Amino acid sequence: MSDRKVDVVVIGSGPGGEGAAMQLAKQGKKVVVIERYQKIGGGCTHWGTIPSKALRYAIYRLTEALNNPLLRACGVDAKPSVVELNKSAQQVIASQESMRHTFYQRNNVEVIFGHARFDGPNTITVNDGKMRIDTDQVIIAVGSRPYRPSGIDFNHPRIFDSDTILGLDRRPSSMAILGAGVIGCEYASMFRNLAIKINLVNGRSELLDFLDDEISDALSYHMRERGVVIRHNEQYEKVEPCEDGVITHLKSGKQLKTDCVLWATGRTGNTSDLGLDTIGIEPDSRGYIETDKCYSTKVENVYAVGDVVGFPSLASAAYTQGRAAAMKILNTLDDSCGLAKPMPSGIYTSPEISCIGKTEKELTEAKVPYEVGVAQFKNLARAQIIGQTVGMLKLLFHRETLEVLGIHCFGANAAEIIHIGQAVMDGDAASNSLKYFTETTFNYPTMAEAYRVAALNGINRLF
């Protein structure tokens, strides 16, 4: 006998689970959200996106102040601890969690804290069977966690992953970061801004090779200029903790002696002990669940969204995926399934990166006749005023139709600037044109003016 009957059970309260639950509840569905962690918001709020970005901003403001000639002349030379810098992150986390509580309360969505497990496709148990819930549909939004290989002692106080690094209680003098993906690059930038010596170990031949080549090259250049040692085409062999540090042994024979190590290579879906075997769902070797484009699993009434389905593993994408799965349940979703439009990515390195659409390499391989328009931030009045002259905005557009095909931004406020171009790219064939930027009046001086400058630069290349 079940304890209750609901329309939909959502497992996980991160962005994917929240997006699904809110969409369903607003359409009158009876929804229960089950959250294993004892607080709402999932990894995004408590040990991922929000705390890391809040820490990054605190470090950014600190370095900005310390590099200000006026403040230096006044004798300002603060050296706050990592713990003190993290205090601002804790305030943001508390605010986000409180806000999300009100979302669930206002929409009459019950949140149950405990471990959910399938006992059949229409039955979920909580906390080893202490509660049973019958449901018509289930949405799995359990997220992911850092992948931990068995040969590394993550209990050692000098060895961290991207979840535990936020608990760093002192400022190390040096750090080896194993893995140069988005997380590794973000933390390399962040900790280098605290004057920590960084060895960034990359298993590939370039940084973030999914980016446009020029943007990837710019990131490498500015990281090296800041003093980050980037080691391409390297694989770790073993990580040896010592009393006074950690020695990272690379397969090339190199040994890196640092105060601590950050493991930032890969993630795995949080699918263990969900009882997926009881309903015939088998995650892959990294714990990810396969779905179709509408986030349906092989079990008709079970959906999966967010990081647990793998790429792109972005909080913004997870929320959209959750809404799409909910709309599929509500029979209000068209064939695009919510993510047909180009989706921006934001990478919070220093300087930050954001992009949407095609890269030059992709357009060249597809033999699309494109042209490039560039605005260098050093030439923008606003960038000069705020002292953020490093960076560029790059527009890729069709030579004949002027359709905007890709936008790539490197520099201050890149993740915000990108959305102006996204709105144009999301338009129909008539409105998606480089002419929008040449014929629109932008506030002056602003960073957004880079679109006009880049568009005119591109137009000039056509003649």
Steps between C-alpha positions, in 0.01 A plus 500: 500500500652835396514800731370726227421534131629787287513590133876548477801427720808713431823361644739786567448872570777649287426713192361205301271383777387851583421582137293185465317534831403865446375436147288205610362664813391812313291274274321341793700179537557354845878489532735369766872584494740267680838645596775283650698796630338670797475833321326614182693597189722203422867515412451816293406701810709336770834380363514578128395795289387752763778463761780479242376805310448694824856416607628601156326835529640560849851427370440722197390793716799449728753498217326795333530701821862402561591596144334841532777764505299731726445230762862389481604862557282500813685196632229237438662155498239256633567125494176330606498125552313261272253447786430875515457515123254213518276684746336693219426170327324369810277808509402449136430129559273578796313761296456264205378217719249721679367633170455147363307394810246768416467368143392157624275641772328745268428227244390240759778258413588267784873446558606179674858469623636151465646242265266399217504157340290334230287206606350469153434757226206654691616464858767695687617414850673747729757418768509122463129456458384713793279684253344380172365727229295387202536725197406521136828657387854537635764757408856416603701817566767373739795682345861387499811500717874510434638176361741345750744236375581230753874572507473846657448554875232768510491477880845655518485865618711619204302328223177661380235468232269773373251433780746501790730781379253757630581372848865606462588658835835657415671660204751255349813631334465262205242270344491238225168486317449168323259559215471808281132489416261780593527435875879467494546820299260694721679400819842558343400858422340551838787374714767662285332832577587425865868471398499122543746323269296285263592194292209426266531146363312452174453161336444665161706719270305823565267654756125454458522376142123537450549876495580708195876467443566870546320506835681188621833653397414825679419312820830312486693820436344693787531210743869469422542876521356483851751229590299178464720213384296303245621146430332363186482134393574376850336214694537435870650170610452532874442759769730460801403689816777605736511675836602829342317479168401277211713358219317447172674243282429542129533224244759710317729459800446849642435548870311802632549581868225734623326591824177338382326337203162573346354210302281646224476223244147391420177447685263211561122489529345453845319183395637247747242346734200650321364155424520563126568130443150421626347689207746401229705821474876447484720811532824511301848459649494856633154468654317699231148409383420484131191689384341607174488866396193554719678352807298177505691193616438148368227469766189674371407701808853579622696809391852623578631857483800708599854384567389137539452482122849639430583774250468796521488480881403863550261631765324709237454196275378287791220745580389506136516122479288469815235727352514306173443166676209652692348633179536155345299357791244777453483431123584864426843447344569531130749288309792727588482377863618830641863523392491545124624860516872571541597492867773722645776373722672704768848422631605700805872519448689828531413656261173316451379337181161455341399370160202391296463345157769375265878532519725592209623139482144367475403747229816430302443124517139550388623723214278789606608833344537703817676819603624635831434825685708584808484765771806524723404608852811720523333731247171537690456809714308308765774238531758777539291670768459185711855384436395174331668531162598135455266314267300501182160436345505290184205465261486229233247565225404375154666706227192508278198504733672672797340239731679488836644150535709522814598741775812464714588733785810510718531763771312687769126427519518250212227280650266801510597652165428176313124524556463801272629293212299198612177696463593587141600142416171371643303716256361394165692522173397862450613624842817292542732729311822687562306812398323496836825599667594764242155661500432493876594783733690375805547697819841666513732421663407135560654158447197415284629748245749228405227349280481811284879523476534130411219514245649802321838328504342197336316705238826670406651159419239441230622783277 
